[in-house]
Each structure stands twice: as structure tokens, then as C-alpha cells.
């Protein structure tokens, strides 16, 4: 992705200079409650390991709102997870996404909805994605409402799918079809 603009929202590729933003966001207990877990604050070494080690096909980006960096989003082609998620028989182009708004002053302002809708539109149009999937934790009702507003539907409860704050948590497999 070279960059995406939608109104006051823009998405640009992650750069080395963004590492300090990720450290700031991923050491904030409010953010960690939803992303990674409060028991996993990130220092620079962990940010480098998780966000800067090359991963083929993974597109890592910074979210900006009115030119201010406020969060992170990544998207990637789904290949290995197809069987786990029940899509092994499909030949459709599938993408997954993960994201968070790291600047908590920007929470509850509709920016997440604008972000998800912009990425849905981008991935269907530019990457020719047929299906988009995510696997948010089942207790994260705020995120699930945003995703459902943007056309995602719950497909399957993934029992004890993700390690978060010392235990395996249930997640919803959600999808958006073109």
C-alpha cells in the first residue's frame, strides 16, 4: 500500500520512525486491555520483534486522523489459516486485518468505523479481496459493533482461540464478502 486517504483519515506504510509511537501505544494499559494484553507491555525490542521483522505478504501501516498518527493497522493474505477457519475448500482471495487506535482521546468518535469501512473498500477494490476476515475476542463488544456496522457477520465462535492476559479467550470469526 502506498497510502490511502478517506476524508480526515489516512493510512500510510509503517516506517522505522514510527517505532516510538508503537512503544507509546503498546505500553498504555488502556490500549493493551484490547490489544496484546496488559501483561504484555511493549518496549522497543518487542516492538522491533513484532512489527519490524519481515513477514511476507503482511502490510503494516499507521493510521492518521487530521494528519496526526493515532493507531496501527495491518492486512495480509489468508493462506495457512484457511483450514483452521473452515475455508479450505474455497479458492477465493481472502485477507485478514488487525488494528487498534492507540491514541485513546480518539476512541468513541466514529473513527474506527471510518477506518474499517475505508479498509474494506480498499481491500475489495485494490487487492481484489473476495472475503475479509477478522477474529476479535468475543467479549470486545465495542469492536464487534463497529465491524457489524461495516458489514461483517459472525461466522463461527473460536473457542479458546487467543492467549490474552494469562488465559485462552474465545474469539468470533467474522467475515465480509464482496
ChimeraX commands (.cxc) that place a marker at each C-alpha (Angstrom):
marker #1 position 0.00,0.00,0.00 radius 0.5
marker #1 position 1.36,3.38,-0.97 radius 0.5
marker #1 position -1.24,5.20,1.08 radius 0.5
marker #1 position -4.96,5.64,1.44 radius 0.5
marker #1 position -6.98,8.76,2.15 radius 0.5
marker #1 position -10.64,8.96,3.12 radius 0.5
marker #1 position -11.74,12.36,4.40 radius 0.5
marker #1 position -9.79,13.23,7.57 radius 0.5
marker #1 position -8.45,9.67,7.76 radius 0.5
marker #1 position -5.29,8.43,6.08 radius 0.5
marker #1 position -3.34,5.19,6.18 radius 0.5
marker #1 position 0.33,5.03,5.28 radius 0.5
marker #1 position 3.05,2.39,5.44 radius 0.5
marker #1 position 4.82,1.89,8.76 radius 0.5
marker #1 position 8.33,3.38,8.92 radius 0.5
marker #1 position 11.25,2.92,11.32 radius 0.5
marker #1 position 10.47,6.35,12.76 radius 0.5
marker #1 position 7.08,5.02,13.93 radius 0.5
marker #1 position 8.62,2.59,16.45 radius 0.5
marker #1 position 8.35,5.14,19.27 radius 0.5
marker #1 position 4.62,5.53,18.56 radius 0.5
marker #1 position 4.11,1.78,18.83 radius 0.5
marker #1 position 6.07,1.69,22.10 radius 0.5
marker #1 position 3.90,4.51,23.47 radius 0.5
marker #1 position 0.62,2.90,22.42 radius 0.5
marker #1 position 1.57,-0.64,23.39 radius 0.5
marker #1 position 2.69,0.35,26.86 radius 0.5
marker #1 position -0.64,2.08,27.61 radius 0.5
marker #1 position -2.78,-0.22,29.82 radius 0.5
marker #1 position -5.99,1.10,28.22 radius 0.5
marker #1 position -4.80,0.05,24.75 radius 0.5
marker #1 position -3.29,-3.21,26.00 radius 0.5
marker #1 position -6.61,-4.23,27.55 radius 0.5
marker #1 position -7.83,-4.74,23.96 radius 0.5
marker #1 position -4.62,-5.44,22.01 radius 0.5
marker #1 position -1.89,-7.80,23.23 radius 0.5
marker #1 position -2.94,-7.70,26.93 radius 0.5
marker #1 position -1.92,-5.57,29.91 radius 0.5
marker #1 position 0.56,-8.26,30.90 radius 0.5
marker #1 position 2.49,-7.68,27.64 radius 0.5
marker #1 position 3.63,-4.05,27.53 radius 0.5
marker #1 position 5.98,-3.49,24.62 radius 0.5
marker #1 position 9.38,-1.91,24.85 radius 0.5
marker #1 position 11.43,-1.02,21.78 radius 0.5
marker #1 position 12.90,-4.54,21.47 radius 0.5
marker #1 position 9.46,-6.17,21.49 radius 0.5
marker #1 position 8.10,-3.61,19.01 radius 0.5
marker #1 position 11.05,-4.35,16.70 radius 0.5
marker #1 position 10.39,-8.10,17.01 radius 0.5
marker #1 position 6.63,-7.89,16.39 radius 0.5
marker #1 position 6.34,-5.08,13.85 radius 0.5
marker #1 position 9.63,-4.78,12.00 radius 0.5
marker #1 position 10.71,-8.36,11.27 radius 0.5
marker #1 position 9.86,-9.00,7.63 radius 0.5
marker #1 position 6.72,-11.09,7.18 radius 0.5
marker #1 position 5.91,-11.95,3.59 radius 0.5
marker #1 position 2.61,-10.55,2.42 radius 0.5
marker #1 position 1.96,-8.53,5.57 radius 0.5
marker #1 position 1.25,-4.84,5.06 radius 0.5
marker #1 position 1.86,-2.80,8.22 radius 0.5
marker #1 position 0.51,0.73,8.37 radius 0.5
marker #1 position -0.03,3.77,10.56 radius 0.5
marker #1 position -3.47,5.34,10.85 radius 0.5
marker #1 position -3.56,9.13,10.81 radius 0.5
marker #1 position -6.50,11.36,11.60 radius 0.5
marker #1 position -6.25,15.02,10.58 radius 0.5
marker #1 position -2.53,14.38,9.91 radius 0.5
marker #1 position -1.91,13.05,13.47 radius 0.5
marker #1 position -0.77,9.42,13.94 radius 0.5
marker #1 position -3.40,7.71,16.08 radius 0.5
marker #1 position -3.08,3.97,15.51 radius 0.5
marker #1 position -1.93,0.91,13.65 radius 0.5
marker #1 position -3.46,-1.43,11.06 radius 0.5
marker #1 position -2.12,-4.43,9.19 radius 0.5
marker #1 position -3.59,-6.61,6.49 radius 0.5
marker #1 position -2.41,-9.83,4.90 radius 0.5
marker #1 position -3.49,-12.61,2.56 radius 0.5
marker #1 position -5.05,-15.59,4.35 radius 0.5
marker #1 position -3.44,-18.85,3.32 radius 0.5
marker #1 position -2.34,-21.07,6.22 radius 0.5
marker #1 position -5.36,-20.25,8.40 radius 0.5
marker #1 position -7.90,-21.36,5.77 radius 0.5
marker #1 position -8.27,-24.85,7.22 radius 0.5
marker #1 position -8.44,-23.63,10.82 radius 0.5
marker #1 position -11.21,-21.19,9.89 radius 0.5
marker #1 position -13.14,-23.62,7.66 radius 0.5
marker #1 position -12.29,-22.10,4.27 radius 0.5
marker #1 position -10.03,-24.86,2.94 radius 0.5
marker #1 position -12.35,-25.62,0.01 radius 0.5
marker #1 position -12.53,-22.03,-1.22 radius 0.5
marker #1 position -10.22,-20.57,-3.82 radius 0.5
marker #1 position -11.38,-17.03,-3.06 radius 0.5
marker #1 position -8.90,-14.22,-2.42 radius 0.5
marker #1 position -9.01,-13.80,1.36 radius 0.5
marker #1 position -7.46,-11.14,3.56 radius 0.5
marker #1 position -7.25,-10.65,7.29 radius 0.5
marker #1 position -6.86,-7.40,9.23 radius 0.5
marker #1 position -5.78,-6.37,12.72 radius 0.5
marker #1 position -5.91,-2.84,14.05 radius 0.5
marker #1 position -6.07,-0.58,17.06 radius 0.5
marker #1 position -6.45,3.10,17.79 radius 0.5
marker #1 position -3.56,3.83,20.15 radius 0.5
marker #1 position -4.49,7.41,21.00 radius 0.5
marker #1 position -7.33,6.91,23.47 radius 0.5
marker #1 position -8.56,10.50,23.05 radius 0.5
marker #1 position -9.73,9.36,19.60 radius 0.5
marker #1 position -11.87,6.48,20.92 radius 0.5
marker #1 position -15.67,6.67,20.68 radius 0.5
marker #1 position -15.65,9.32,17.94 radius 0.5
marker #1 position -16.64,7.14,14.95 radius 0.5
marker #1 position -13.08,6.96,13.63 radius 0.5
marker #1 position -12.92,3.17,13.98 radius 0.5
marker #1 position -15.98,2.81,11.78 radius 0.5
marker #1 position -14.47,5.13,9.15 radius 0.5
marker #1 position -11.21,3.17,9.32 radius 0.5
marker #1 position -12.80,-0.24,8.88 radius 0.5
marker #1 position -15.06,0.95,6.06 radius 0.5
marker #1 position -12.11,2.55,4.24 radius 0.5
marker #1 position -10.06,-0.66,4.54 radius 0.5
marker #1 position -12.97,-2.84,3.43 radius 0.5
marker #1 position -13.42,-0.66,0.35 radius 0.5
marker #1 position -9.66,-0.63,-0.34 radius 0.5
marker #1 position -9.16,-4.38,0.05 radius 0.5
marker #1 position -12.13,-5.28,-2.15 radius 0.5
marker #1 position -11.24,-2.73,-4.86 radius 0.5
marker #1 position -7.44,-2.61,-4.88 radius 0.5
marker #1 position -6.44,-6.07,-3.62 radius 0.5
marker #1 position -9.43,-7.80,-5.28 radius 0.5
marker #1 position -10.31,-9.49,-1.97 radius 0.5
marker #1 position -13.41,-11.67,-2.13 radius 0.5
marker #1 position -13.57,-12.31,1.62 radius 0.5
marker #1 position -12.19,-10.33,4.56 radius 0.5
marker #1 position -11.91,-11.98,7.95 radius 0.5
marker #1 position -11.02,-10.99,11.49 radius 0.5
marker #1 position -11.11,-12.82,14.80 radius 0.5
marker #1 position -11.88,-10.32,17.59 radius 0.5
marker #1 position -12.23,-11.57,21.13 radius 0.5
marker #1 position -15.85,-12.38,21.92 radius 0.5
marker #1 position -16.01,-10.02,24.92 radius 0.5
marker #1 position -14.95,-6.98,22.85 radius 0.5
marker #1 position -18.49,-5.83,22.09 radius 0.5
marker #1 position -17.45,-2.30,21.10 radius 0.5
marker #1 position -15.21,-3.62,18.31 radius 0.5
marker #1 position -17.81,-6.17,17.23 radius 0.5
marker #1 position -20.44,-3.40,16.88 radius 0.5
marker #1 position -18.07,-1.41,14.65 radius 0.5
marker #1 position -17.33,-4.43,12.47 radius 0.5
marker #1 position -21.00,-5.33,12.15 radius 0.5
marker #1 position -21.83,-1.71,11.19 radius 0.5
marker #1 position -19.33,-2.12,8.36 radius 0.5
marker #1 position -20.95,-5.31,7.07 radius 0.5
marker #1 position -19.01,-8.06,8.85 radius 0.5
marker #1 position -21.05,-11.03,10.08 radius 0.5
marker #1 position -20.26,-13.56,12.80 radius 0.5
marker #1 position -19.50,-16.94,11.25 radius 0.5
marker #1 position -18.10,-19.14,13.99 radius 0.5
marker #1 position -17.15,-18.97,17.67 radius 0.5
marker #1 position -13.50,-19.95,18.02 radius 0.5
marker #1 position -13.23,-21.46,21.50 radius 0.5
marker #1 position -10.06,-20.62,23.46 radius 0.5
marker #1 position -8.52,-19.17,20.31 radius 0.5
marker #1 position -6.25,-16.38,21.58 radius 0.5
marker #1 position -3.95,-16.02,24.58 radius 0.5
marker #1 position -4.80,-12.78,26.37 radius 0.5
marker #1 position -3.87,-11.72,29.90 radius 0.5
marker #1 position -2.99,-15.16,31.19 radius 0.5
marker #1 position -5.74,-17.24,29.63 radius 0.5
marker #1 position -7.09,-18.55,26.35 radius 0.5
marker #1 position -10.01,-16.39,25.20 radius 0.5
marker #1 position -12.87,-17.12,22.84 radius 0.5
marker #1 position -12.94,-15.14,19.60 radius 0.5
marker #1 position -15.50,-14.65,16.87 radius 0.5
marker #1 position -14.55,-15.43,13.30 radius 0.5
marker #1 position -16.22,-12.64,11.34 radius 0.5
marker #1 position -16.27,-12.13,7.62 radius 0.5
marker #1 position -17.13,-9.55,4.99 radius 0.5
marker #1 position -17.86,-10.75,1.46 radius 0.5
marker #1 position -17.63,-8.65,-1.65 radius 0.5
marker link #1:1,2 radius 0.2
marker link #1:2,3 radius 0.2
marker link #1:3,4 radius 0.2
marker link #1:4,5 radius 0.2
marker link #1:5,6 radius 0.2
marker link #1:6,7 radius 0.2
marker link #1:7,8 radius 0.2
marker link #1:8,9 radius 0.2
marker link #1:9,10 radius 0.2
marker link #1:10,11 radius 0.2
marker link #1:11,12 radius 0.2
marker link #1:12,13 radius 0.2
marker link #1:13,14 radius 0.2
marker link #1:14,15 radius 0.2
marker link #1:15,16 radius 0.2
marker link #1:16,17 radius 0.2
marker link #1:17,18 radius 0.2
marker link #1:18,19 radius 0.2
marker link #1:19,20 radius 0.2
marker link #1:20,21 radius 0.2
marker link #1:21,22 radius 0.2
marker link #1:22,23 radius 0.2
marker link #1:23,24 radius 0.2
marker link #1:24,25 radius 0.2
marker link #1:25,26 radius 0.2
marker link #1:26,27 radius 0.2
marker link #1:27,28 radius 0.2
marker link #1:28,29 radius 0.2
marker link #1:29,30 radius 0.2
marker link #1:30,31 radius 0.2
marker link #1:31,32 radius 0.2
marker link #1:32,33 radius 0.2
marker link #1:33,34 radius 0.2
marker link #1:34,35 radius 0.2
marker link #1:35,36 radius 0.2
marker link #1:36,37 radius 0.2
marker link #1:37,38 radius 0.2
marker link #1:38,39 radius 0.2
marker link #1:39,40 radius 0.2
marker link #1:40,41 radius 0.2
marker link #1:41,42 radius 0.2
marker link #1:42,43 radius 0.2
marker link #1:43,44 radius 0.2
marker link #1:44,45 radius 0.2
marker link #1:45,46 radius 0.2
marker link #1:46,47 radius 0.2
marker link #1:47,48 radius 0.2
marker link #1:48,49 radius 0.2
marker link #1:49,50 radius 0.2
marker link #1:50,51 radius 0.2
marker link #1:51,52 radius 0.2
marker link #1:52,53 radius 0.2
marker link #1:53,54 radius 0.2
marker link #1:54,55 radius 0.2
marker link #1:55,56 radius 0.2
marker link #1:56,57 radius 0.2
marker link #1:57,58 radius 0.2
marker link #1:58,59 radius 0.2
marker link #1:59,60 radius 0.2
marker link #1:60,61 radius 0.2
marker link #1:61,62 radius 0.2
marker link #1:62,63 radius 0.2
marker link #1:63,64 radius 0.2
marker link #1:64,65 radius 0.2
marker link #1:65,66 radius 0.2
marker link #1:66,67 radius 0.2
marker link #1:67,68 radius 0.2
marker link #1:68,69 radius 0.2
marker link #1:69,70 radius 0.2
marker link #1:70,71 radius 0.2
marker link #1:71,72 radius 0.2
marker link #1:72,73 radius 0.2
marker link #1:73,74 radius 0.2
marker link #1:74,75 radius 0.2
marker link #1:75,76 radius 0.2
marker link #1:76,77 radius 0.2
marker link #1:77,78 radius 0.2
marker link #1:78,79 radius 0.2
marker link #1:79,80 radius 0.2
marker link #1:80,81 radius 0.2
marker link #1:81,82 radius 0.2
marker link #1:82,83 radius 0.2
marker link #1:83,84 radius 0.2
marker link #1:84,85 radius 0.2
marker link #1:85,86 radius 0.2
marker link #1:86,87 radius 0.2
marker link #1:87,88 radius 0.2
marker link #1:88,89 radius 0.2
marker link #1:89,90 radius 0.2
marker link #1:90,91 radius 0.2
marker link #1:91,92 radius 0.2
marker link #1:92,93 radius 0.2
marker link #1:93,94 radius 0.2
marker link #1:94,95 radius 0.2
marker link #1:95,96 radius 0.2
marker link #1:96,97 radius 0.2
marker link #1:97,98 radius 0.2
marker link #1:98,99 radius 0.2
marker link #1:99,100 radius 0.2
marker link #1:100,101 radius 0.2
marker link #1:101,102 radius 0.2
marker link #1:102,103 radius 0.2
marker link #1:103,104 radius 0.2
marker link #1:104,105 radius 0.2
marker link #1:105,106 radius 0.2
marker link #1:106,107 radius 0.2
marker link #1:107,108 radius 0.2
marker link #1:108,109 radius 0.2
marker link #1:109,110 radius 0.2
marker link #1:110,111 radius 0.2
marker link #1:111,112 radius 0.2
marker link #1:112,113 radius 0.2
marker link #1:113,114 radius 0.2
marker link #1:114,115 radius 0.2
marker link #1:115,116 radius 0.2
marker link #1:116,117 radius 0.2
marker link #1:117,118 radius 0.2
marker link #1:118,119 radius 0.2
marker link #1:119,120 radius 0.2
marker link #1:120,121 radius 0.2
marker link #1:121,122 radius 0.2
marker link #1:122,123 radius 0.2
marker link #1:123,124 radius 0.2
marker link #1:124,125 radius 0.2
marker link #1:125,126 radius 0.2
marker link #1:126,127 radius 0.2
marker link #1:127,128 radius 0.2
marker link #1:128,129 radius 0.2
marker link #1:129,130 radius 0.2
marker link #1:130,131 radius 0.2
marker link #1:131,132 radius 0.2
marker link #1:132,133 radius 0.2
marker link #1:133,134 radius 0.2
marker link #1:134,135 radius 0.2
marker link #1:135,136 radius 0.2
marker link #1:136,137 radius 0.2
marker link #1:137,138 radius 0.2
marker link #1:138,139 radius 0.2
marker link #1:139,140 radius 0.2
marker link #1:140,141 radius 0.2
marker link #1:141,142 radius 0.2
marker link #1:142,143 radius 0.2
marker link #1:143,144 radius 0.2
marker link #1:144,145 radius 0.2
marker link #1:145,146 radius 0.2
marker link #1:146,147 radius 0.2
marker link #1:147,148 radius 0.2
marker link #1:148,149 radius 0.2
marker link #1:149,150 radius 0.2
marker link #1:150,151 radius 0.2
marker link #1:151,152 radius 0.2
marker link #1:152,153 radius 0.2
marker link #1:153,154 radius 0.2
marker link #1:154,155 radius 0.2
marker link #1:155,156 radius 0.2
marker link #1:156,157 radius 0.2
marker link #1:157,158 radius 0.2
marker link #1:158,159 radius 0.2
marker link #1:159,160 radius 0.2
marker link #1:160,161 radius 0.2
marker link #1:161,162 radius 0.2
marker link #1:162,163 radius 0.2
marker link #1:163,164 radius 0.2
marker link #1:164,165 radius 0.2
marker link #1:165,166 radius 0.2
marker link #1:166,167 radius 0.2
marker link #1:167,168 radius 0.2
marker link #1:168,169 radius 0.2
marker link #1:169,170 radius 0.2
marker link #1:170,171 radius 0.2
marker link #1:171,172 radius 0.2
marker link #1:172,173 radius 0.2
marker link #1:173,174 radius 0.2
marker link #1:174,175 radius 0.2
marker link #1:175,176 radius 0.2
marker link #1:176,177 radius 0.2
marker link #1:177,178 radius 0.2
view
